[in-house]
Amino acid sequence: MSTDSTPDGHGGAGSTTAAVDDTPRATVGFLGLGSMGSGMARRLVDAGHDVVVWNRSPAAVDELEAAGA
C-alpha cells in the first residue's frame, strides 16, 4: 500500500510505502561507518536492501557484513 502526497502519484516528502515481498530493493554504498554511517547502513540491511560498505578500520565492516551487508 502506498500513500502519495503529490498530484502526479510519484510520492514526495510525505510518501510512505508498506514493505511487501515484491517491493524493489535498492543497492546502497556507504563509505565511512562512524556513528552515523553504521546506523544508517544497519537500518538499510535490516530493511532488506543490498548494502556495500567500506571503512578504514575493518572491525566496523566485519560487524555489518555479519549482519548481511
PEZIPE-V315761 format. One record per residue. N is the residue number from 0. RES is the residue in three letters. SS is DSSP state (2 for helix, 1 for strand, 0 for the rest). BURIAL is b if it has 24 or more other ideal C-beta (glycine too) atoms within 12 Angstrom, else e. Layout:
<<N;RES;SS;BURIAL> <N;RES;SS;BURIAL>>
This chain:
<<0;MET;0;e> <1;SER;1;e> <2;THR;1;e> <3;ASP;0;e> <4;SER;0;e> <5;THR;0;e> <6;PRO;0;e> <7;ASP;0;e> <8;GLY;0;e> <9;HIS;0;e> <10;GLY;0;e> <11;GLY;0;e> <12;ALA;0;e> <13;GLY;0;e> <14;SER;0;e> <15;THR;1;e> <16;THR;1;e> <17;ALA;0;e> <18;ALA;0;e> <19;VAL;0;e> <20;ASP;0;e> <21;ASP;0;e> <22;THR;0;e> <23;PRO;0;e> <24;ARG;0;e> <25;ALA;0;e> <26;THR;1;e> <27;VAL;1;e> <28;GLY;1;e> <29;PHE;1;b> <30;LEU;1;e> <31;GLY;0;e> <32;LEU;0;b> <33;GLY;0;e> <34;SER;2;e> <35;MET;2;e> <36;GLY;2;b> <37;SER;2;b> <38;GLY;2;e> <39;MET;2;b> <40;ALA;2;b> <41;ARG;2;b> <42;ARG;2;e> <43;LEU;2;b> <44;VAL;2;b> <45;ASP;2;e> <46;ALA;0;e> <47;GLY;0;e> <48;HIS;0;b> <49;ASP;1;e> <50;VAL;1;b> <51;VAL;1;e> <52;VAL;1;b> <53;TRP;1;e> <54;ASN;0;e> <55;ARG;0;e> <56;SER;0;e> <57;PRO;2;e> <58;ALA;2;e> <59;ALA;2;b> <60;VAL;2;b> <61;ASP;2;e> <62;GLU;2;e> <63;LEU;2;b> <64;GLU;2;e> <65;ALA;2;e> <66;ALA;2;e> <67;GLY;0;e> <68;ALA;0;b>>
